[in-house]
Amino acid sequence: MTTNMARLFSVWGEEIQITVYLKDSISADDAQSVKTIIENQSEVEKVQYVDKESAAVSFEKSLASYGANFMKSFREEKENPFPASYLVKIRRDDKTPEKIESLAQQFGKFPGVEDVSYGQEWLNNYSILMKASRMLALLFTIALLSACLFTVSNSIQASLFSRRDEIEILELVGATSQKIRRPFLIEGAFQGLVAILFSIFVMGAIYKVSFQTLEKIIGSSSVITALEFLTPSIIFASIIIGVLIGALGSYLCVAKLNTGWAAIEEIQS
């Protein structure tokens, strides 16, 4: 879920760009100089110039629903108030809130620049949501791993007591600790493997149903195409972690085996 949230934010983040508004009094040489400096930034992918007339037309289209003659009457009253600007597209790898804000502040200091806009409010919300989702994912992961350790440990502990006689015999005939522990470690690792495979299967089913539901609601869009199930690398890593957690939970229970544990338990009982 957190991975797909990051993908959705990334898709929405593709629309983020820096708009550098120029002063009406700026000379052609200064405007060209500003463009050259911006283009030379390693984070910048593309720079597009928008003149005053194009800016007015774009604004008129965005307000077309409010009345066809809105801009016509507006222009008759006074001159075009929209400034010329540069639309700066940032490379995908550099499209982070920190870098965008840093570039915007840098561009705002250029001579002839009136103002800089980069969707400050949306970007701040984007940053907060990403940090919150990562923190929740981390806390949720820690809770699940702890629960996994607890469950496997309890299961192996029950298995130990049910096989006390067998362990005692192995201890008395001089079996090595590795030989006694190995079956329990394998059992714990197997439990972890079964658990993670079952979890992936359940998550896959939930993902499929959720995806089909969203597709019916909003149809095919960039948002839908951005969603995907766990990648093969994440699935493989999850399986390895599941096996290791299962083995670790087992090891915590069998670490004291081959120290006369079963015989001592038998005498005390």
Secondary structure, 3 states (H helix, E strand, C coil): CHHHHHHHHHHHHCCCCEEEEECCCCCHHHHHHHHHHHHCCCCEEEEEEECHHHHHHHHHHHCHHHCCCHHHHHHHHCCCCCCCEEEEEECHHHCCHHHHHHHHHHHCCCCCEEEEECCHHHHHHHHHHHHHHHHHHHHHHHHHHHHHHHHHHHHHHHHHHHCHHHHHHHHHCCCCHHHHHHHHHHHHHHHHHHHHHHHHHHHHHHHHHHHHHHHHHHCCCHHHHHCCCCCHHHHHHHHHHHHHHHHHHHHHHHCCCCCCHHHHHHHHC
